[in-house]
């Protein structure tokens, strides 16, 4: 199927599922459309088992969608920029040490803990996986997904301090996670080049992460200078679109971190461009435009996660491994978040339950699935994709639906009086 009919089918499904959720379920849009998408996929599979053949035809259609490229090379740039656009840079700077440690040391600690625990657990289950693949799995599942986190936190009622740390960490740690993932891929000959030495891995990290941040700063600065020279919301929106599309593709071309570049550019435009280079009319149009882009693409992404059920391999042993690794990943998240938070506690205390709150609010989402699907074909890939999918579903549905209650129960809710 060609691109346009595929896009039409996907957008139609998204619109119908969003309507059904809004009319009958009333869940957060991301969770609602994904649950309906899962039921839709499960219904097709059930009908196929009865001899309908519809699921097989739909599977053929959806196999034409490259989930990894659709998200990582397309949708992600828009979603990250839109997410960063309304994050207060002053709040981020105030919590820079906790966010920086969580997004860097936290991700690497989690990668090591999850990888080692996965290696031991799968060996006990008779599903042995090479240690390097276990570390790769640890890298792709460790970052919290900003797309999932930002969508849920809007309705969770979290305190400003907690929301800033979770949002800031999630915006940056997915870029760090992707860099660690790419570096580890080099050890199986599937990365950007030869990264089979510690020095090469360190240089790749510097090149991707810091290079991406610098590119985002430069591209955002150019866009900001252009925004100051015009007073037309049509042109100003067009400039931000060019920044996202052109900046992300340039990052990919230069082998820099596109996610980090978009976060930095979004923070710059959101905090300086909106306030210093636009009037109220332009600001309102820009905000509405990117809010719509964020909502639409977010809904499409979660529908895509749901229909991936049609194209995955669900062997019973894989499902068992996925179920057992859910608490393993949560425990690794608790340890990886707790250690950095304890290190900074003498200077910056986020509260007695900060690690617990950040563990349960640390949702995994489409980025983890996309990275898993990007692995080279083979039995290792099938196992990792299935396990990743199980963890992502649990994270979005169970954690996503209960994070508000957990925040309130552990004392992380916003205590400021309502206006």
Order of alpha helices (4+ residues) and beta strands (2+ residues): alpha-alpha-alpha-alpha-alpha-alpha-alpha-alpha-alpha-alpha-alpha-alpha-alpha-alpha-alpha-alpha-alpha-alpha-alpha-alpha-alpha
